[in-house]
Amino acid sequence: MKIDGRPYRTIFPEADGQAVTVIDQTRLPFAFELKRLTSLDDAAVAIRTMVVRGAPLIGVTAAYGLALAMRVDASEAGIERASATLAATRPTAINLRWALDRMAALLRRAPEAEREALAFAEAARIADEDVASCRAIGEHGAAILSEIAAKKGGPVNVLTHCNAGWLATVDWGTALAPIYVAHNAGVPVHVFVDETRPRNQGAALTAFELNAHGVPHTVIADNAGGHLMQHGQVDLCIVGSDRTTASGDVCNKIGTYLKALAATDNRIPFYAALPFSTIDWTLHDGVRDIPIEERDAREVTHLSGRTDDGAFATVAVVSPGSPVANPAFDVTPARLVTGIITERGVCEASEEGLAGLYPERRKAA
Ligand SMILES: CSC[C@H]1O[C@H](OP(=O)(O)O)[C@H](O)[C@@H]1O
């Protein structure tokens, strides 16, 4: 995507191969700052502290983190140690495990002396594949938006949760990719942007993206979505995913499940958009089996932002001493999901639906 007319990706290797540069998403939307990752630990900290975030981007950052690690220790033990360090950063997004397994399998087969160059090349391939996958998700999803807008004879109103835009991937995004493709094609689209407490990825990141791209949108409190659906203001919901099971259960940012319940109650289509790398083919019961990250209580007790005179500030918003719970994700059962938008097309949220798009997995299962 473009920022002030300049094309950006969320992560890119530097020409000298000594570092990888990322956008520091903890500073958005009030400051656009780049951060250089020069080591395995830099990459691990960037993932854990959400300098980079979003399932596909977490996977790509981990891939580059492993490549940076190979500069220091390309032995078998080095591969295992770096993989373990990166895998421990965040437990829910399956893209992290998927990327590390793909990289490690390739590196183990290569001579130690070739592993650093091979790792950077494979990380770049994973990044390029992510861009292509998200662009294809955009095409398939835009067809849905275009059909609704044509039937309505007016703007299609999409509700989305958290940030599943280009900032959550290498480029294009997943849930927002259909919106960008449709908007670019002249389809009238408007987006209701859930603020998405507690870290406000919607209010801070999705709104930043849509502002930069000129997409009409309205930021809303998380709790307003059901009311808007009840009053006919939402035509469909599209969300991202951090891990989707082979049976179509969708794990996504906390609060997604509540949106799906409201959508179902109001007979509003509810889609999840995700690439192949977000599907966990080993799981069939997401509510029971997907590990849900519990993040620091301070994300709930404090709000970070900018004061009216432009200073960054963090303020307490919870009565001191009150206990806090902060699960970062929830799981929407497949029965509440209208369809899954992937790089290979749109399918039912079911074993059959996903196996139909990925027949090679049926044989593997
Ligand atoms: C395209 S994956 C985006 C997905 O990741 C976000 O989680 P986080 O910001 O904690 O990394 C959120 O669940 C988004 O839907």
The ligand as an ORCA input file, in Angstrom:
! r2SCAN-3c Opt
* xyz 0 1
  C      -4.611    -10.862      9.080
  S      -4.341    -11.421     10.675
  C      -4.976    -10.095     11.564
  C      -5.408    -10.511     12.925
  O      -4.330    -10.373     13.870
  C      -4.767     -9.500     14.886
  O      -4.267     -9.827     16.131
  P      -3.021     -8.981     16.738
  O      -3.246     -7.540     16.390
  O      -3.092     -9.281     18.227
  O      -1.779     -9.564     16.100
  C      -6.264     -9.644     14.861
  O      -6.699    -10.843     15.437
  C      -6.506     -9.621     13.385
  O      -7.745    -10.047     12.924
*
